[in-house]
Structures are given as C-alpha cells and as structure tokens.
Amino acid sequence: MTLPDAPLSPAGTDRTFQVDLRGLVDLLSHHLYSSPRVYLRELLQNAVDALTARHRLEPTAPEDAFGIRLYADGSVVRVEDDGVGLTEADVHTFLATIGRSSKRAERIAEQRGDFIGQFGIGLLSCFLVADEIHVLSRSAATPDAPAVEWRGRGDGSYTVRTLPASARSRPGTTVTLTPRADAGEWTRPAQVHTLARHFGSLLRHPVTFDDGTGGPGAPVNPQSAPWARTYPTPGARSRALAAYGADVFEFTPLDTIELDLPAVGLKGIACVLPEAVPAGRRHGHRVHVKGMLLSEQAEEILPEWAFFVRCVVDAESLRPTASRESLYEDDTLAAVRDALADRLRAWIARAAASDPDLLARFLQAHHLAVKSLAVHDDEILRMLLPWLPFETTDGHCTLDEFARTHRTVLVTSSVEEFRQVAAIASAAGLGVVNGGYTYDRALVHRLPEIRPAVSVADLDPATLTAHLDPVDRETELAAAAYLARARDALAVFDCDVALRTFQPASAPALLVDSREARHERTRSQLAREQEGGLWGDILGALRQEAPRAQLILNQLNPLVRTAVAIDEPELARTSAEALYGQAALLSRRPLRPAESSLINRSFLDLLAHALRKDS
C-alpha cells in the first residue's frame, strides 16, 4: 500500500527548532547529571576556563594573579572569577543559545584542549537549584567595553542590558543564584564549601570561600597536588603520597605507585589495596581533568585485571563525556589505559627484583589478580609464577617449592577431583595441584616454561589407581563374593568395585569419578531413555562407551576387612552402599538425588540390623 505524499512547506522554508527549557532542565537532572550538586562544579569549571582564556590575553601575568571567589550565606550562592569576561555580543551568542560554548568558537577551536568544558550546556545545570541565574560580566579582551548583565529564567526567557563600567570595576564574571526552597540541601554555606573542596581541591588557580559571617575567605585548594610538590627526601615523598592516598580512599595503602604520562599531561598515584577483593570486582578511580574532579568511579582508566589498586590522577588531554562525570572512550583513553597497565607491571617487576617482603605481602593479598594477569602476560608469568601460591598435596605452597620435591606435577581439572584424591595421592608420593580454581590449571601447565626440568600432566584416574597396591590372590578370592554383591548393588550408579591397599589406612574407600565421566553417563542414559525417537537417534549417533566410576576399597582399613567377610547377602549390599555413600560425601561433590536416598537408606538399614542383633 502506498501512502499519499505529505504536503511540503512552500519553497523548502527553513524553520528553527523550538526548545522547552523546563523540559530540557528536567532531562538534564534525570538523565545527564547524577545529582543537583553538579551545578557548583559547572560554575567552577566555567570560571576556570575563563581564567585560562584570561591568561591567554596576559601570558606574563603570574599564575596566582587571577582567582575564583565563592560566596554562600544561605540566601544566595555567588561565584566570581577574574577571567576573560563577556561583551554584550558574547552574552547574546553564548548565554542565550543552548548548546553553544565560547570554548567552541572558531577563534579558539584549535586550542580547545586547554579548556575543561566543551558542550555549552553547563550553565543550565544551575536551574537544578534555582529559578533564575544572574550574570554580571566585563570583558578583558575589550578594555573599554561596558559591563553587561544577563538574567535567565527557568521559563526560557532572559533579559540583557549594559551597565556603566563602574558596575564591575575589573574584568571578570560573577554568577549569582537565588536558590529555590527545595534546593537547600545543596546550597547551604557548609555544603557549598564541601562541594567546592570536593570538586576543586586540585585546581591550579586560587579558590576561596566566604560564608558571609565577616571572616576572611577560607582557601578551598590551599596546596597543590601532592605529586606536584617538592620533598626533602624520597622517603618523605613516599610517605606524603601514602598519606594522601589514605585520606582520599580511607585505607592505608600497601604501597603507592607514582603515575606520570607526560604525553597526555597525566600525573597521580595508584594505591595498592592492603586486602584482597573479590575476583572481577572493579573499584572506581578518582579522575581529575585539569584539576577539576571529573569522577570518583572511573573504571575505564585501568584494565580489568588491575582491581588490586585504586588511582587518583589528574590529566590534561582526556576527554570528558557530555555529563562530565566519566571519560570518553577514544584512542587516547585506550593508550592511557595501556600505559598505566605498563606502570603497574613495572611496579610488580621492581618488587619481585628488589623487595621480596613487599612482594610476599602483595601476593598474599592479591594472588588472584596476579594470576589473571600472568595468564595473558608472559613477562609477569616468568617473574611471578614460581612465587604464586597454589593448593597442593603438600599443602598451600608456591610452585617453586612444590617443584623441588616433585619433578612430575599432576594437576586436577576441578576442586572436587582434588579433594577426592588429595589424601591418597599424598600418601602415594604423588605431587598433585588443585587446578579447579580460576586460572590455576592453565598456569600450572605453563610451569615447564619456567622450570624445564619439571613435567606437568593432567591427573588421570588410571595414574592414581596404578599407584595403589593390589591385594594378594588369596585375599582377592576370599573377597570375590562380596565384591560381586557390591558391584550389583552399585550398578545403578555405573560404578565398578575393586579391592586394593593404600595409605592412609584410616580411609576405607576412594571413589574415583570425574565430572566429565558423570556427564557422559548422564548423556548416555538420556539417549537410552529416548530410544526410537528423533532425539534418541541424534544422541545415539554421539554415544560412546561411557566411562565408569570406581569404588576402591582399602584392604588396610579394619572396617573394610570386616565388610568383605560378610556372608549375609542383604547386609553385604547394605554395607557396600554405605561405603559408597561415605566415599561420595568425602569427595565433597554435589550428590545426586539417588545418592542422597542411598545414604539415608543404607544408614537406616545398618541401624536396624544392629538393633536386631542386640535384641
């Protein structure tokens, strides 16, 4: 079906978008900005950018010649700067047109990287806390220009008028807000001071705050960033950086790593967490751009594996998003992320080479993070694999220690497999590493790259059973009837039964059964149940001989010696089921419903037999 053409405007008439300012402010407050508190950050940012432009005009002026002054007494909030200021034409161009920014004007477009803001909507954030914005400005670029006043209101209207130069005695801009009643949480004097320190503590221009009580203005940023200061000794510098990290993140760092990337003007520190964090949990990092706090939760500044540090950095060339609360993902950020990752690797290498005590404390807390890095980083693998702790049949130890005792290292594919065999393998002199934890199996298999004299293989059930001693022929024949009944009782679990001798003698039985074998038996059983249908044909085509589990009874155990001598058929079956159930429990793997039922039934049957015998 073809729809009729829509009528066209005569001669392609140009039209202008209409903007509902109230709707736009609602959009900003609910979807762009995380909180109304950002209004003060935006005002500070505009003031800093104005000061940057002023220094362009007067490059010989001292850095602290121009500053920012904040005032809040509960009835008004005022931000005054000594920046470049605005002419009347600038006001009409930049304050009355949503989305246009003086920082994006053609005359300075090629130098926009010197400015924090680039989106031209920051002033609108003031409507989150006030219904009217009053701006009084005088241009430093045009010395004889009059002062100009702009009043913008939340309904979208504004007025502009020029005033005598005496209305503002020197160049710069003053923005005044009269807060709404519902905005008191963000505009009280103490809160304004707190927000100013929060966002502007690392600003390079002097910022002061006046609460209207008549006292001198309090400095918001009394000191430069700690990494920008000079210290009498390297130890004093290290202690100062650690103290700063502890103040910012509220933990005492295990160590601090200085970060310095001159190509993008980035400086800062990475604080090594003193305790382990859950795998995959990423901490946010504190990122400043040109001194202004951008985000406290910037995860994207470091790679995922670096969850053992928290960073605070100040950068010149990173781009903020429109909300200025996170970083724009571009090639520059990717390069910064890679470069910071190299700094972390270099710190690990230095610790490994020159500070074994620090390395040991670091690995004790963050071995999982290092393992995740070593899987993909050959340099870290070579340096640290011998030092990383693993769960083994010799207890928790490093692979270096383990390899001194075991030239052949066996590794399990799961935690439950390791728990099944650990005690018996240890008694048999086998060296087995638990490969069931994240990264461990892959790392153990790479051990020969570091220690060529060591061989690594996956643990095969046949390897373990080969180290269990067979019983003599006479004992085997005497137990044959019991073993036959036991195999019949456990056939439902596809489990064979054998009699061996092994240490420790306290272990009555060993259940050798891998997860892969159980899955294969389950699949084969499903194929048998579906015989005759299409699904049965598909599974039947994939069917192979399912590997069986094996219950190995320990002839050295007194309980087993008593059991294999049982003549009564039902009691023999029950004892075999009980031995299977105990071995399954000791393996610590999840029990199937049939196994849980078997354990309960065999216990009750043995209890009933004991009671009948006593009566």
N, C-alpha and C positions, 0 to 999 in steps of 0.2 A: 504494500500500500504506500502510495506517495502522498506526502503531506503538502499542502499548498505553501508556497514561499511566504515568509514573514515580510511584512511591509518594511521598507528601508527608509531611513531618515533622508530628507532631501539633500542631494549632493554630498553625501557622506559627512554630515555635520559632526565636528569634534565636540565631545562633551567631557565634563570634568567629574571625577568620582566625588560623591558626597560622603563625608566621614562623620559618623555619630561618635563624638568624643566620649560620651559616657559609656557607650558600648565598647569603645577601644580601651578605656581605662579598666573596665571590667575584664576584658580579655587579658590585659597585662597582669592584673592582680591574680587571676585564677590560672593562667596558663604560661606566662612568660617568667614572671618573678616568683620566687619561692616564698617571699614574705614582704609585708609592707616596709620592713626595716631597710630594704634596699634603697629607699628614697635618699637616705643620707649618703650612701655610697655613690649614688649617681651625682649628687650635688658636689661631693668631694672630687669625683672624677672630672666633672666639668671645670672645677676650679683648678685642678692640676693641669689639665690640658690648656686652660687659659694662661697659666703661668709658663708653660712650655712655649707657647706662642710669644709671650712677652720676652722671654729670653732670646728668642729668635731676633726680635727687634733690637734688643740691647744685649748682645752677646758678651760684652765686657763687664756687665753688672755681676756682682758677687752672687753665688748660688742662694745665699740666705737673705738677699736684698728684698725679695718678694715672698709673701707668705699667705696663709689662709687663716681666717679667724672665724670661729663658730660661737654663736650665742643662743642660749635657750633658757628662758625663765618660767616656762610653763604656759605662757600665753602666746609666744611666738618662737619660731626657730629661724635663725638667720645664719647664712653662710656668706662671708665676704672674702674676696680674693684681690690680689694686686696684679691680676692678669692683663691680657691684651685688651679686654673690654669690647664693646659693640657700638657701632654707629647706628643711626636710625635706619639706614638701609639694611644693615646687618640684622637688626631686630625683625624687620618685615620678612627678610629672606629666611632666617634660621629659627626664629622662635614661633613664627606664625605658620610655618609649613611643616606638617608632620612628616617625619622620615628623612628630612634633610638635615645634614650636620655640617657645621662650619669646617670640621676636620676633613670633610669630603669635598670641599670646594676645589675647583680646578687649580687655584693658585698655590695650594699646598698638597695636592693629591699625591705628588711624587714623594712627599715627606710624611705621609700619614702614619707610618710606623712609629713615629715619635709620640703619638697620642694614644691614650687608653681607649677612648670611645670612638666608634666608627659607624654608629647606626642612627644617631639623631633622634632617638625617642626617649632618652634618659630623663629629660625634664618632665615628661608625662608621669613618671613614677611618683612625683610629688602629689599628684591628685589622689594617690592612695591614702594620704593622710590629711589633705587639705582641699578645700573647695576653690581656693584662689591662690595664685602664685604671683608675687610681686617681684619684678626685676628692675633694678636701677643700675645703669652701666654708663661708663665713659670710655671712649676708645683711646688707647695709647698709640695706635697707628696713625690717627689723625689728631694731632695735638690741640687744634683749635675747635674740635667737634664739641657740640653741646652734650650735656648729659641727656640720656633718654630713659624713659620709664615705660615699662610694659606690664600690663596686668592681664593675666589669662585666667579664665574661669572654667569650672568643670562642665558648664553647659555648652562649651565650644566657642564662646565669644571672647574677644580681647580688645583692649584699647592701647594705643601708643600715643605718647606725647613727648615733646622735647622740653627740657628744663634748662635753666641757666647753668653754666659751668660750676657755679658755686654750690649747686645741689649735690655735687660729688667733687670734692676738692682734688682728687687724684684719680688716675686711670684705674680701672678695675670693674668688678661687678659685685653687687650684693643681691642675693636671692632671699626673700622673706616669705615665710609660710605662716598662716594663722591656722593652727590645727583644728580639725573637727573634734567634737566631744568624744567620739568613739575611737580616736587615734591617740588618746593619752598614753597608752602603753608604750608607744614608740617615740613620743615627743616630750616626755618629762625630762628635765635637765640631766638627771643622773643617767637616764637611758641614752640620751643623745651623746653624753660624754663616753659612755661604754661603747656605743656603736662606732663612734669616731676612733677610739683606740683599737677596736676590733678590725675595722676596715683599713685604717690609715697608720698603723704603728710603724710601718716600714717606708712611708712616703719620704721622698728626698727633700721636700720643701717643708719649712717650719709650719706647724699647725698648732693653734692654741684654742682653748675652750673657756668661755665665760658664762657662768650660771646666773649672772645678774645680781649677785649678792654684794658686789662692790670690791671684791678681792681681785688680785692680779690674775690674768688668764693662765690656766693650767696648761702646760705643754702636753699635747697628745702623743707626739713622737719625739721624746727628749733625746733619744740616742739613735744612731744609725744602726743598720742591721749588724748583728754580732760578727758575721764573716767579713764585714767591711771595715772593722776596727783593727787597730794595731795592738799587739800584746808584747810584753817584755820577753816572754819565752814561749816556745812551742807548747810546753805543758800548761801554761796559763791560758793559751788559746784553746787547747783541747778542753780544759775544764770549763771555760766560758761557753763554748759551743754545747757541751753536755748539759750545762745548767739551763741554757736557753731551750734546748730540746725538752728537758724535764718540765720546764714551765709551760711550754706550748702543749705538750702531749700528756702531761701528768703521769709520766713514768720515768724512772731513771734508766737511760739507755745503757745497753751492754757495751756499746761503743758508738761513736759518731763518725760519719764519713763525709768529708767535705766534697761538695759538688761544684764544679766550675767548668762551664762550657762557654768560652769567650765568643765563639762564632754566633751564638744566639743571645749573648749577654745574660746567661743564666748563672746564678750563684745560690748556694744554700747548703743544707746538710741533710743527710739521711741518718735517722736514729734507729739503731738495731734494737728490736724488741727484746726484753730480757726473758720472756717466756714464750713458749710455743703457741701458735694459733692454729685453729682447725684448718685442715687442708682445703685449699680453694677459697678460703675467706680472704677477701682483699680489703685492706684498710684504705680509706681515703687519705689523700695527701693535701697539704696546705700550699696552695699556689698563689703567689702574688704576681701581678703583671705591672712592671714599672712602679713597684712599691705598693700598689693598691691590691688588697686581698680580693682574689677572684673566687676561690672555692676552698672549702675545708675538706671536701670529699672528692678530689680529682683522682680517680682511679687510673685514668688513661695515661698518666705521666710515666708510669713504670710498667714493665711486663708482668704478666700474671704470676710468674714464679717468684717474684720479689716480694712476697707477702710477709717477709721477716723484717721489713723496715717501714718506717713512716718518714716522709720527707716534708721539709718546708723549703720552698725555693722561691726566688724572685727572678723573673725573666723579662727580657726586653722584646723578643721577637715572636712570642707565642700569641696566637690569635684567639680572643675570646669569642664565644657564641653570642647571639643576639641578646640573650639574657645576662651575659657577662657573669655567669655562675659556673661555667665549665669551659673546656678548651675545644677549639675547632679542630676536628680530625683532618689533618693535611700532611703533606710530605715533611714539613718542618717538625711537626709533633712526632711523627714516626722516627725521624732522625734523632730527635732529642731522647726519645724513649730508648733507642738502641745505644746511644752514647752513655746514658745513665746506667743502662744494664752493664756496659763495659766497666764503668766505675765500680759497680758492686762486685763484679768478677775480680777486678784488680784488688779490691779490699780483701776478698777471701784468699786470693793468692798471697798477699802480704802476710796475712795472719798465719797461713799454712807454713810460710817460709821463715817467719821471724818471731811469732808469738804463739807457741803451742798451747799455752794456758788459755789465751783468749779463744783460740780455735776450738779447744775442747769444750769450753763453756758455750760457744756458739753452736757447735754440733749437737750438744746435749739438748739444747732447746729447739733447734731448727733443722734437725737432720732430714726431715721430710721435705722441706723446701730445697735443701741442697740436693737430695736425691732426684727431685723433679727436674732440677737444672742439669744434673750430671747425665741424665738420660739423653739429653739433646746437645750437651756441650762437652766436647772431647777434652778440652783443656781442664775443666773442672773435674771431669771423670779421672783423668790422670793424677791430678793433685790430691783429690779427696776420697776416691773410692776406698783405698786401703784404710782410711780413718773412720769411715761411716759405720755406725753400729747396726748389727743385724741379730735376729733371734736365731740361735743355732742349738745343736745338740750339746754344745759346750757352754750353754747359757748365752746371755747377751754379750757380744764382743764384736770387735772390728774384724773385717775380712782379713786384714794383715795378720792379726793374732791367730785367727782360725786357720789360715793357710800354712802357718808354721807347723801345725800339728797334722793337717790333712792335705795331702797332695792331690787327692781326688775329692772334689767338693760336689755333693749331691744337693739338688735344690727341689723343693716340692712346688707344686702348682697352686696349692691352696693352704690356708691356715689349718683347716680340719685334717688334711692329709698329714701335715707336720705333726699335729697333736696325736694322731693315730700311731705314728711310728717313732716319735722322739725318744721315748724311754728305751725301747728295744734296740733302736739303731745306735744309741749312745752306748748301751751295754755291749753291742756287737762291734764297737770300734768304728762305726761308720760316721763320717762327717756330713751332717745334713743341715741345710739352711732353710729357714721358713721363707719361701718365695711367694706366700699368699698375700702379703701386704703390697700396697701401691708402690710400683717401681722396683720392688726388691728383686723379683725373678729376673727382669731384664738386666739389672745392674750386676747381679752375681754372674750371669753368663758372660759379662764383659771382663771379668776378673783376669782371664789369661792375657788380655791386652796389657795389663799392668804387671802381672806375675806370670811370665810364660811357662814357668815350671809347674804351674797348677793347672789341672784339667777340671772342667765343670760339666756336669751332665744332669739331666732331669732324673728325679728319683723314679725308678720303675719298680713296681711291686715284686717282680722277679729278682731284682737286685737284693731287696731286703730278705725275701724268703730263702735266697741262696746262702745267706749268712746265718740261717737258723739250722741247728744241728738236727739230723734225723735221729729217730729213736732206733734201738736195735730191733732185729727182725722178730725176736720173741715177744717183745713188748707190743710191736705193731700187730702181731697175730692175736695177742690176748685182747687187744682193744678193738679188733675188727668189727665185732657185733655192735658195740656201742657206736662206733663211727658210722656204721651203716644206718642205724636208727637216727643218729644226729643229722645225717645228710637228708634223710627222708623228711625229718621234721622241718628242716630249713630250706627245702626245695622251693617253697613258695617265695623265698627271697632270692632265688638263683644263687644260692650260697653253697660252696663246697666246704668240707671239713677235713682238716689234716691234723696230725699229731707230731709235734716237734719238741725240742728242748731249747730254751733260750733264757737269757737273763733279761731283767731281774726275775727271780723265781717267784716273787710276790705277784707277778702279772699272770692271771690264769689263762688269758686268751688274747689274741690280737686279731682284729677284724681288718683285713686288707681289702679296701674297696675305694676306688677313685670316683670322683664326681662324674667324670666322663663315662665311666662304666655304668653308673646308675642311670644316667641319661640315655645311654644306648639300650639298656634293658627296658626302660620305660617306653622308648620308641618302638622296640620290637614287640612288646606286649600290646601296645596300641594297634600295631599292624595285624597281630593275630586276632584281636577283637573285631577288627574291621574287615576281615576276610570276605571276599565276594563282592565288595563294593568298589567304586572307583578309587576312593581314598585308600582302601586296602591294597589295590593294585599299585598305587603310587608308592606307598610305604613299603610294600613287598619288594618293589624294584630296588629300593635303597637298603633292604635288610641285609645284615651281615651277621655272622656269628657273634652274639652278644657276649662280652667278657663277663665272667662270673666273679662274684665276691668270694673271699676265702676266710673262713674262721679257723685260725691256727691255735690249737690247744697246746698249752705248755705242760709237758710231762713232769717238769721240775716242781710244779705247783701242787701242794698236797690236796687241794680241792679237786683238781683235775684227775689226779691219781685215784681218788675215791670215786669220782664220777664214772670213769671208764670201766670201773669194776662192777657197775650196777647191772644186775641181771633182769630186773623187772622192766618190761618194755615201756610202759607209760611213764614211769619215773625217769627212765633214761631219756625219753623225748623231752620231758619237762626240764630236766637238768641242762640238756643241750640248748633249749630255748632260753633258759635263764642265763647261760654263759654267753649266748649271742646277744641278748639284751644288755648285759653288763658291758660287753665289748663295744656295742653301739653307743651306749651312754658315754663311755670313756673317750670315744672318738670326737665327742662334742659337736657332731654334725646334727642338723635338724632331723628329727625322727619322722618317718612316715606313719600314718595312722595305724597301719597294720603292725608296725614295730612297737608302737606305744601299747596297743592292745595285747601283743605278745608278752611284753614285760609285765603288765598287770596280771595277766592270766598265769604266767609261769610262777610269779611270786605267790599268788593265792594257792596254786596247786601244791607248791612246795610247803607252804604253811599248813595246808590241810593234811598233807602226808605226814608232817612232823607231829601234828596233833593226834592223828590216828595211831601213830607209833607209840606215843606216850600214854595213850588211854588203855 
